[in-house]
Amino acid sequence: MLSENIKSVRKSKGLSQQELAVKLNVVRQTVSKWEQGLSVPDSDLLIALSEALETPVSTLLGETIVETDADHLTAISEKLEVINLQLAQIKCSRRKVIHWLFIAFSAAVVAMLALLLLLNSPYQHWDYSDPETAVLGTIYHSFEWLFARVWPFLLAGGVTGAVLTRKRN
């Protein structure tokens, strides 16, 4: 809701993301992240944003009811807290997905290594007088040769990524 309101009010005022960013002394990417819902402005920037857009903070947060100042600040803080919790949940779920991708990548590297060891270079006994067999054998050998040299690094990277993205208590 906040992201949509920032974008619509900015466009209604005829401002580009860059122009708004200059008014707020932030980079354009920051405004873009706000409008995409990837982050939210802190309370100081939210106030500066409302001043730059000549719009009340409550309107940016999606509220049209006029409240007293104390109620207004309480409502804003509650909405910011909800938004921050939602962003934290999104970040946590993304971390979990990335963690499991690293684990799957590591498992795929181990599976490929086991498969190559089990096959034991069958191309060495092929008849290379046939051009198609010769090309396939060369490709197979090239893959095996390259994989044999990089698998430790791939596995180390996957395990390191899985360890770094694990849940911390």
Backbone hydrogen bonds in HBPLUS format (Angstrom, degrees):
<---DONOR---> <-ACCEPTOR-->    atom                        ^
c    i                          cat <-CA-CA->   ^        H-A-AA   ^      H-
h    n   atom  resd res      DA  || num        DHA   H-A  angle D-A-AA Bond
n    s   type  num  typ     dist DA aas  dist angle  dist       angle   num
A0005-ASN N   A0001-MET O   2.94 MM   4  6.14 158.7  1.99 150.6 156.8     1
A0006-ILE N   A0002-LEU O   2.90 MM   4  6.13 162.5  1.93 156.8 160.8     2
A0007-LYS N   A0003-SER O   3.15 MM   4  6.32 166.4  2.17 146.3 150.0     3
A0008-SER N   A0004-GLU O   2.91 MM   4  6.09 168.3  1.92 153.1 156.5     4
A0009-VAL N   A0005-ASN O   2.93 MM   4  5.94 167.5  1.95 151.3 155.2     5
A0010-ARG N   A0006-ILE O   2.94 MM   4  5.96 159.1  1.98 146.1 152.8     6
A0011-LYS N   A0007-LYS O   2.96 MM   4  6.14 162.6  1.99 150.3 154.9     7
A0012-SER N   A0008-SER O   2.87 MM   4  6.03 153.7  1.94 143.9 151.9     8
A0013-LYS N   A0009-VAL O   3.00 MM   4  6.18 139.0  2.17 143.7 153.5     9
A0015-LEU N   A0010-ARG O   3.07 MM   5  5.49 168.3  2.09 158.2 154.4    10
A0014-GLY N   A0011-LYS O   2.94 MM   3  4.92 152.7  2.02 100.6 109.4    11
A0020-LEU N   A0016-SER O   3.03 MM   4  6.30 162.7  2.06 153.3 157.6    12
A0021-ALA N   A0017-GLN O   2.88 MM   4  6.03 156.4  1.94 146.9 154.2    13
A0022-VAL N   A0018-GLN O   2.96 MM   4  6.20 153.4  2.03 148.7 155.1    14
A0023-LYS N   A0019-GLU O   3.13 MM   4  6.42 155.5  2.19 143.9 149.9    15
A0024-LEU N   A0020-LEU O   3.05 MM   4  6.33 140.9  2.21 144.5 155.3    16
A0024-LEU N   A0021-ALA O   3.16 MM   3  5.10 125.3  2.48  92.4 106.4    17
A0025-ASN N   A0021-ALA O   2.87 MM   4  5.85 111.1  2.35 139.8 157.0    18
A0026-VAL N   A0021-ALA O   2.98 MM   5  5.00 168.1  2.00 141.3 144.9    19
A0025-ASN N   A0022-VAL O   3.27 MM   3  4.98 152.7  2.35  95.4 103.4    20
A0030-THR N   A0027-VAL O   3.03 MM   3  5.53 139.1  2.20 110.5 121.0    21
A0032-SER N   A0028-ARG O   2.98 MM   4  6.31 157.9  2.03 151.0 158.1    22
A0033-LYS N   A0029-GLN O   2.85 MM   4  6.08 154.5  1.92 145.5 151.5    23
A0034-TRP N   A0030-THR O   3.03 MM   4  6.35 152.2  2.11 146.9 154.3    24
A0035-GLU N   A0031-VAL O   2.97 MM   4  6.26 160.4  2.01 151.0 156.1    25
A0036-GLN N   A0032-SER O   2.91 MM   4  6.13 133.8  2.13 143.3 156.2    26
A0038-LEU N   A0033-LYS O   2.89 MM   5  5.01 142.8  2.03 153.3 155.0    27
A0037-GLY N   A0034-TRP O   3.17 MM   3  5.15 151.1  2.25  98.7 107.5    28
A0046-LEU N   A0042-ASP O   2.79 MM   4  5.95 149.5  1.88 155.6 166.1    29
A0047-ILE N   A0043-SER O   3.07 MM   4  6.29 154.6  2.14 144.5 149.7    30
A0048-ALA N   A0044-ASP O   2.97 MM   4  6.28 161.7  2.01 146.9 152.4    31
A0049-LEU N   A0045-LEU O   2.68 MM   4  5.78 150.0  1.77 144.2 153.2    32
A0050-SER N   A0046-LEU O   2.95 MM   4  6.19 153.6  2.02 142.8 149.2    33
A0051-GLU N   A0047-ILE O   3.02 MM   4  6.32 150.8  2.11 146.1 154.2    34
A0052-ALA N   A0048-ALA O   2.84 MM   4  6.08 157.6  1.89 148.8 155.2    35
A0053-LEU N   A0049-LEU O   2.91 MM   4  6.06 151.4  2.00 147.7 155.2    36
A0054-GLU N   A0050-SER O   2.87 MM   4  5.67 104.3  2.46 126.9 143.6    37
A0055-THR N   A0050-SER O   2.84 MM   5  4.94 158.7  1.89 146.2 151.9    38
A0054-GLU N   A0051-GLU O   3.15 MM   3  4.79 149.7  2.25  92.4 101.6    39
A0059-THR N   A0056-PRO O   3.06 MM   3  5.34 128.9  2.33 102.2 114.8    40
A0060-LEU N   A0056-PRO O   3.25 MM   4  6.71 154.4  2.32 147.7 154.5    41
A0061-LEU N   A0057-VAL O   2.93 MM   4  6.25 149.0  2.02 151.2 160.6    42
A0063-GLU N   A0058-SER O   2.65 MM   5  5.02 160.0  1.68 160.5 153.0    43
A0062-GLY N   A0059-THR O   3.04 MM   3  4.94 154.0  2.11  98.4 106.4    44
A0072-HIS N   A0068-THR O   2.74 MM   4  5.84 151.7  1.82 152.8 162.7    45
A0073-LEU N   A0069-ASP O   2.93 MM   4  6.14 162.4  1.96 153.6 155.7    46
A0074-THR N   A0070-ALA O   3.04 MM   4  6.20 157.0  2.09 145.3 152.0    47
A0075-ALA N   A0071-ASP O   2.88 MM   4  6.04 160.2  1.92 148.8 154.1    48
A0076-ILE N   A0072-HIS O   2.99 MM   4  6.20 158.8  2.03 147.8 153.9    49
A0077-SER N   A0073-LEU O   2.92 MM   4  6.08 163.3  1.95 147.0 151.7    50
A0078-GLU N   A0074-THR O   2.90 MM   4  6.10 156.0  1.96 148.0 154.9    51
A0079-LYS N   A0075-ALA O   2.94 MM   4  6.13 159.8  1.98 148.7 154.0    52
A0080-LEU N   A0076-ILE O   2.88 MM   4  6.08 159.2  1.92 152.3 158.4    53
A0081-GLU N   A0077-SER O   2.92 MM   4  6.05 148.9  2.02 141.0 149.6    54
A0082-VAL N   A0078-GLU O   3.01 MM   4  6.29 155.2  2.07 146.3 152.4    55
A0083-ILE N   A0079-LYS O   2.93 MM   4  6.17 161.8  1.96 149.5 154.6    56
A0084-ASN N   A0080-LEU O   2.85 MM   4  6.02 160.1  1.89 147.3 152.9    57
A0085-LEU N   A0081-GLU O   2.92 MM   4  6.14 153.4  2.00 145.8 153.0    58
A0086-GLN N   A0082-VAL O   2.94 MM   4  6.21 156.8  1.99 149.3 155.6    59
A0087-LEU N   A0083-ILE O   2.92 MM   4  6.20 159.1  1.96 151.8 157.4    60
A0088-ALA N   A0084-ASN O   2.93 MM   4  6.12 150.8  2.02 143.0 151.2    61
A0089-GLN N   A0085-LEU O   2.93 MM   4  6.20 152.2  2.00 147.3 154.6    62
A0090-ILE N   A0086-GLN O   2.97 MM   4  6.24 156.9  2.03 149.1 155.3    63
A0091-LYS N   A0087-LEU O   2.94 MM   4  6.13 160.1  1.97 147.2 152.7    64
A0092-CYS N   A0088-ALA O   2.93 MM   4  6.11 155.7  1.99 144.9 151.6    65
A0093-SER N   A0089-GLN O   2.94 MM   4  6.17 161.3  1.98 150.0 154.6    66
A0094-ARG N   A0090-ILE O   2.96 MM   4  6.16 156.3  2.02 149.6 156.2    67
A0095-ARG N   A0091-LYS O   2.96 MM   4  6.16 154.7  2.03 145.4 152.4    68
A0096-LYS N   A0092-CYS O   3.01 MM   4  6.30 152.8  2.09 146.6 153.6    69
A0097-VAL N   A0093-SER O   3.06 MM   4  6.32 159.1  2.10 146.8 151.7    70
A0098-ILE N   A0094-ARG O   2.94 MM   4  6.19 166.2  1.96 153.7 157.2    71
A0099-HIS N   A0095-ARG O   2.84 MM   4  5.98 154.6  1.91 145.9 153.6    72
A0100-TRP N   A0096-LYS O   2.98 MM   4  6.26 164.4  2.01 153.1 155.6    73
A0101-LEU N   A0097-VAL O   2.92 MM   4  6.16 142.4  2.06 144.2 155.6    74
A0102-PHE N   A0098-ILE O   2.98 MM   4  6.27 154.2  2.05 150.4 156.0    75
A0103-ILE N   A0099-HIS O   3.06 MM   4  6.41 154.9  2.12 146.9 154.1    76
A0104-ALA N   A0100-TRP O   2.88 MM   4  6.03 160.0  1.92 143.3 148.8    77
A0105-PHE N   A0101-LEU O   2.85 MM   4  6.01 154.5  1.91 145.9 153.2    78
A0106-SER N   A0102-PHE O   2.95 MM   4  6.16 159.6  1.99 147.5 152.5    79
A0107-ALA N   A0103-ILE O   2.94 MM   4  6.19 158.1  1.98 149.4 155.6    80
A0108-ALA N   A0104-ALA O   2.88 MM   4  6.09 150.7  1.97 145.1 153.3    81
A0109-VAL N   A0105-PHE O   3.00 MM   4  6.29 152.3  2.08 147.8 154.9    82
A0110-VAL N   A0106-SER O   3.05 MM   4  6.34 161.5  2.08 150.0 154.5    83
A0111-ALA N   A0107-ALA O   2.84 MM   4  6.03 158.5  1.89 148.0 154.6    84
A0112-MET N   A0108-ALA O   2.88 MM   4  6.03 157.9  1.93 147.0 152.7    85
A0113-LEU N   A0109-VAL O   2.98 MM   4  6.17 157.2  2.03 146.7 153.1    86
A0114-ALA N   A0110-VAL O   2.92 MM   4  6.17 161.6  1.96 151.1 155.9    87
A0115-LEU N   A0111-ALA O   2.89 MM   4  6.09 157.9  1.93 148.1 154.4    88
A0116-LEU N   A0112-MET O   2.95 MM   4  6.15 163.4  1.98 150.6 154.6    89
A0117-LEU N   A0113-LEU O   2.97 MM   4  6.20 153.4  2.04 147.3 155.0    90
A0118-LEU N   A0114-ALA O   2.88 MM   4  6.09 154.5  1.95 148.4 155.4    91
A0119-LEU N   A0115-LEU O   2.94 MM   4  6.14 155.5  2.00 150.7 157.1    92
A0120-ASN N   A0116-LEU O   3.14 MM   4  6.22 138.8  2.32 136.6 146.2    93
A0124-GLN N   A0121-SER O   3.33 MM   3  6.14 172.8  2.33 122.9 125.0    94
A0125-HIS N   A0122-PRO O   3.27 MM   3  6.07 165.6  2.29 122.0 124.9    95
A0126-TRP N   A0123-TYR O   3.25 MM   3  5.18 168.1  2.27 105.8 108.6    96
A0134-ALA N   A0130-ASP O   2.96 MM   4  6.19 156.5  2.01 154.7 162.4    97
A0135-VAL N   A0131-PRO O   2.95 MM   4  6.16 159.1  1.99 149.8 154.2    98
A0136-LEU N   A0132-GLU O   2.97 MM   4  6.15 169.1  1.99 149.8 153.2    99
A0137-GLY N   A0133-THR O   2.79 MM   4  5.88 159.4  1.83 148.6 154.8   100
A0138-THR N   A0134-ALA O   2.96 MM   4  6.08 151.7  2.04 141.4 149.0   101
A0139-ILE N   A0135-VAL O   2.92 MM   4  6.19 159.3  1.97 152.6 158.1   102
A0140-TYR N   A0136-LEU O   2.89 MM   4  6.05 165.7  1.91 151.1 155.4   103
A0141-HIS N   A0137-GLY O   2.88 MM   4  5.99 163.6  1.91 145.9 150.7   104
A0142-SER N   A0138-THR O   2.88 MM   4  6.03 157.3  1.94 145.4 151.9   105
A0143-PHE N   A0139-ILE O   2.92 MM   4  6.16 162.9  1.95 154.1 158.1   106
A0144-GLU N   A0140-TYR O   2.93 MM   4  6.15 166.8  1.95 152.7 156.7   107
A0145-TRP N   A0141-HIS O   2.80 MM   4  5.91 159.7  1.84 150.1 156.2   108
A0146-LEU N   A0142-SER O   2.93 MM   4  6.08 166.5  1.95 150.5 153.9   109
A0147-PHE N   A0143-PHE O   2.80 MM   4  5.92 167.9  1.81 155.4 159.6   110
A0148-ALA N   A0144-GLU O   2.94 MM   4  5.96 156.0  2.00 144.3 150.7   111
A0149-ARG N   A0146-LEU O   3.08 MM   3  5.35 138.5  2.25 102.4 114.0   112
A0150-VAL N   A0146-LEU O   3.09 MM   4  6.38 142.8  2.23 149.1 159.9   113
A0151-TRP N   A0147-PHE O   2.93 MM   4  5.56 148.2  2.03 155.3 155.8   114
A0153-PHE N   A0150-VAL O   3.04 MM   3  5.43 120.3  2.41 109.9 124.2   115
A0154-LEU N   A0150-VAL O   2.98 MM   4  6.24 161.5  2.02 158.9 165.0   116
A0155-LEU N   A0151-TRP O   2.87 MM   4  5.93 168.7  1.88 154.9 157.7   117
A0156-ALA N   A0152-PRO O   2.90 MM   4  5.98 158.5  1.95 140.9 147.7   118
A0157-GLY N   A0153-PHE O   2.87 MM   4  6.00 156.8  1.92 145.2 151.7   119
A0158-GLY N   A0154-LEU O   2.92 MM   4  6.17 158.5  1.97 148.9 154.7   120
A0159-VAL N   A0155-LEU O   2.89 MM   4  6.08 167.8  1.91 155.9 158.9   121
A0160-THR N   A0156-ALA O   2.88 MM   4  5.91 159.9  1.92 144.9 151.5   122
A0161-GLY N   A0157-GLY O   2.89 MM   4  6.00 159.9  1.93 145.2 150.9   123
A0162-ALA N   A0158-GLY O   2.94 MM   4  6.15 155.8  2.00 145.1 151.7   124
A0163-VAL N   A0159-VAL O   2.89 MM   4  6.13 155.9  1.95 150.2 156.6   125
A0164-LEU N   A0160-THR O   2.88 MM   4  6.07 162.1  1.91 152.5 157.6   126
A0165-THR N   A0161-GLY O   3.04 MM   4  6.10 137.9  2.22 142.6 152.5   127
A0166-ARG N   A0163-VAL O   3.40 MM   3  5.39 166.6  2.42 102.9 106.5   128
